[in-house]
Amino acid sequence: MRRPQAVVTGAGVRIGRAIALELAASGFEVAVHYRGSSVSAEETAHACVEAGGAAWTVQADLGTPEGCEALTAAVSAHAPGVHVLVNNASIFEPVPFESLDLAAWERMQAINLRAPFLVSRGLLPQLRTAEACDIGGPADQGGLVVHLCDIGADRPVSGYAHYSVSKAGLVMLVRAMAVELAPRVRTVGISPGQVMWPEWYDEKLRTKLEKRIPMGRAGGGEDCARLVRFLAKEAFYLNGVVIPVDGGLSLRY
């Protein structure tokens, strides 16, 4: 019997890697998408196999419509059905508002918002074909789409206007898809707070930010990954919600 199929964009590193590993450990075959680092993607795929699942890698630049089409074409050729699509790939680059030019704005929207739309739409036939009963779900349900949103969608921070707008749009995409595509296809958002520090956050800034988190610490990629597994294999009645993974941080803004 063929394994259930999952697609995770930006799966070579960070949260995407953690999600890919969690799904593989739960029995999925994972399409490990990457843009530039084939080495990291291959390492993730190898780790997925070691975790008990299966994996293959696929390269595409999701900043372009052609790249999104290439990804969906590769996945469609590989698997007749997609049980889980995780739109994780995104960019997070600070630019002061007065320095924000059109190119930076459009690049942010293209990767963080347009790509999840195009990939979801492109894989819609495979999501509808998948059988949720393969992973313990109801017979009338197909696949699940998970969009990685962000606390910034509701709580903007100076220097990230273009990022916050992209994630706010993604939150609405969760809701719109949930209304239009259910019951066959469910759509859920995950909204991380301080989960896996950006590399340029120094120790002083990390300590300052941790003091604002009611749980007293930053989260890890595994916190998001376990939630994705729960949504995929147990929470078959959840649809159209955006679930915070932030240790209560959004309550402190």
N, C-alpha and C positions, 0 to 999 in steps of 0.2 A: 504493500500500500504506500502511495506517495505521501511524503510529509506535507503538512500544511505550509503554505508559502507566505513569507513576509518580505517586505521591502523597507529598508531603512536608509533614508538619504543622509549624507554626511556621516556615514557609519564608521569611518576609519579612526576617529578620535573622539575623546571626551564623552558627552552624553550619548551620542549616536552609537559609539562603540559599546557602551554599557547596555544599551537597549538591544543591540544585535546579539550580544552574548546571553542576555537573559532570555530572549526569545529562542535562541538556539538550544539553550539548556532545557527549555520547555518543549523541545521536539520539532521546532520549525526549521525549514530550510530558508536561509536569509540571503536576500540579494543585498550585498554590501556596496552601497554607492559611494563613490568618491569623486572629487574633482581633480586634485593635483597630486596627491600622495599615494601612489600605487603601493609603496612599501607598507605604509600604515594600514591600508585596506587589506592587503594580503595577510598581514599579521592578525587583523581582526578576523578574517575568514578562517585562518588556521585555528585561532582560539575558539571560534564557534564550533569547529569540528571536535576539538578537544573537550568542549563542554557537552558533547553528546548530540549536537545537531548537525546541520549541513550548511554550506555557504558557498557563494560564488560572488565574484566582484564585477562591478560594472562602472565604467567611467563616463561622466557627462558633466558639462558645464551648465549648471542650472540657471546661470545668469542670462542665458539666451533661450529663446523659444525653441531653436533647433536642438539645443542640449536636452531640454525637457522632452522633446519628441524622441530623441535618440534613446533616452532612458526608458520611456514607456514602450518603445518598440522592442528593445532588448528584453524587457521583462515579459512582455506579451508573447514573444517568441519562445521564452523559456518555460512559462507556466500558463496553463489555461485558466487558472483561478488564483486570485490574491486574497488571502485571508486577512492580512494586516498590512496597511501602508502607514509608515511613520514619516511624516514630513518634518524632519529634524534640521536639515541643512539650513544654515543662516549665517549672516555676518553681523558683527557687533563692533562698530568703529565710531569713536567719539569725534564729532566735528561741531565747533561752536556755531550757533545759528547764523551769525553774521558771516561766517566763512563757508556756509553750506551752499555748494553750487549745484547746478542741475544734474551734472554727471553723478555726483555722490548720492544725491537724492534718488535718482532713477535706478542706480545700481542696488541700493538698499531695498527699494520696492520690488525690483525684479527678482532678487534672490529670496527675500523673506516673505513676499506675498504672492507675486505672480507665479513663481515656480510651484508652490503648493497647489495653487489653482490648476495650473496646466498639467501637473503630474497626476493629480486626483482625477481630473477630467479624462486624461489619456488612459488611465487604468480603470476607469469606471466599468467597462465591460468585464474585466477580470474580477473586479470587486463584486459585481452582481452574480458572476458565475460561481464564485467560491461558495462552499457550503459550510455554514457555521456549525452544523452538526458534526463535522469532522473534528472539531475541537470542543465538543460538548455543548454546543449552543442549540437554539431552536431551529427547527427544520425550515422555517420560512425566512431565515436571515442569511445574509451573505457575509461580505467583508466589513472590516472596521478601518476607518481612517483616523489617525491621531495627528493633530497639528501641535507642534511645540510652540506655544505662545510665550508670554513672558509677563512678569510683574510690571514691566514698563508700559504695557498696553493700557493700564489704568493709572499708573503712578509714574509720570514722566520725570526724568532727571536731566538737569542742564547738560547740554552737549550731545544729547541723543534724540533730538526731535525727529529726525528721519527714521531712526530705529523704532521709537515708540509708536509712530504713525503706522509703520509696517506691521507691527504686532497687534495694534488695535484693529487694523483691517483683517488680520488673520483670525482674531476673535469673532468678528462678524462672519467670516467665511465658515467657521465652525457652525455657527447658528444657522446660516442660510443652507448649508449642505445638509444639516441634520433635519431641517424641515422638509426639504425637497427630495432627499434620497431615501429616507426611511420609509418602510421598515426594512427594506432589503439591505441597505448600507447604512451603518451608523457612523457618526462623526463626533469625536470628543477632542477637547483641547486640554493640554497640560500647561500650567503656568509656573515655571520655576522662578524662584527668587534668587538668593545667593547659593547657587548650586554649581560647583566646580569653578573656582576663581579664574577670571581672565588672567593671563600670564603677566600682564603689565601692572596688576594690583600688587603694591609692595606690602610688606608685613604690617606696617603702621596702618595703612588703609584697611587691610583685612581685619585687623583687631578692632578698629573703629566700627566697621560695619557689623561685625559679629555681636557687638554689644547691643545692637538694635534688634537682633533676632531673638524672640522669646525663647527659642530652644537653646540659645547660647552658642550655636555653632553653625557653620555653613553646611549645606547638604552635599551629597555625593551623587554621581551619575546613577548609582544603583537605586537611589530613592525614586528617580524618574522611571528607571527600567522596571522595577517591581510593579509600579503602577500600570505601565503599559501591559505587562503580562496579565495583571488582574483584569484590565479592561478587555483584553483579547480573549481570555479563557474563562472568566467568571461573571463579569458585570454586563450581561447581555441586555439589560434594560436601561443602561446609561446611554444617553444620546443628547447631543446639543449642549452639554455642560463644559465649562472650563474649570479644571480642578487645580487649585494652587498646591505647589510643592515648595513651600517657602518657610517652614518652621514658624509660621505666624507673622512673618515680616510685614506682609501687606496690611496687617492690623495696626502697625506702628507708624505708618506714614501720616 
